Amino acid sequence: MSNTPTQLPALDSPEKAFDYILTSIIRTELHIQLAKVKPNLLRFILHPIIKELIGKSNAPAQPTVDNSPNLDI
């Protein structure tokens, strides 16, 4: 039986949408995360609107990510 729900929950706020997406990613096997989630996540965070929102954040700077080929998610 699949872990995927048959109906999407009401995603009427960004918080609910991100919670749903994060839960879905966590339930996904690592090889699928690397093949399907990672490219879409990179495309999302590199979008100009998202980059602008992140740049305007008051949150502390995140540690530098090592982009070496053997890096896991």
C-alpha positions in Angstrom: 0.0 0.0 0.0 1.2 3.5 -0.8 2.0 6.2 1.7 0.6 8.8 -0.7 -2.8 10.1 0.3 -5.6 9.7 -2.2 -6.7 13.3 -1.7 -4.6 16.4 -1.2 -5.2 18.2 2.0 -6.4 21.8 1.9 -3.2 23.8 1.2 -4.7 27.2 1.9 -1.6 28.7 3.4 2.1 28.6 2.5 2.8 27.0 5.9 0.4 24.1 5.2 1.8 23.7 1.7 5.4 23.6 2.9 4.5 21.2 5.7 2.8 18.9 3.2 5.8 19.0 0.8 8.3 18.4 3.6 6.4 15.5 4.9 6.2 14.0 1.4 9.9 14.4 0.9 10.7 12.8 4.3 8.6 9.8 3.3 10.4 9.4 0.0 13.2 6.9 -0.4 16.7 8.5 -0.6 17.4 7.4 -4.2 14.1 9.1 -5.3 15.0 12.2 -3.3 18.3 12.5 -5.1 16.8 11.8 -8.5 13.6 13.8 -8.4 13.4 16.0 -5.3 16.9 17.5 -5.3 16.7 19.0 -8.9 13.3 20.5 -8.2 14.4 21.9 -4.9 17.4 23.5 -6.5 15.2 25.0 -9.3 12.9 26.3 -6.6 15.5 28.0 -4.4 17.3 29.5 -7.5 14.0 31.2 -8.7 14.5 35.0 -8.6 11.4 35.6 -6.4 12.6 33.0 -3.8 16.2 34.3 -3.9 14.8 37.8 -3.2 12.7 36.5 -0.3 15.6 34.7 1.2 17.8 37.7 0.7 15.3 39.9 2.7 15.2 37.4 5.5 16.1 38.4 9.0 17.1 34.9 9.8 20.8 34.2 10.6 22.9 33.1 7.7 23.0 29.4 7.0 26.2 27.4 7.0 27.9 27.0 3.6 26.9 23.9 1.8 29.5 21.6 0.4 28.6 20.9 -3.2 31.0 18.0 -3.7 29.6 15.1 -5.9 29.4 12.7 -3.0 27.2 14.9 -0.9 23.9 13.3 0.3 20.7 15.4 0.9 
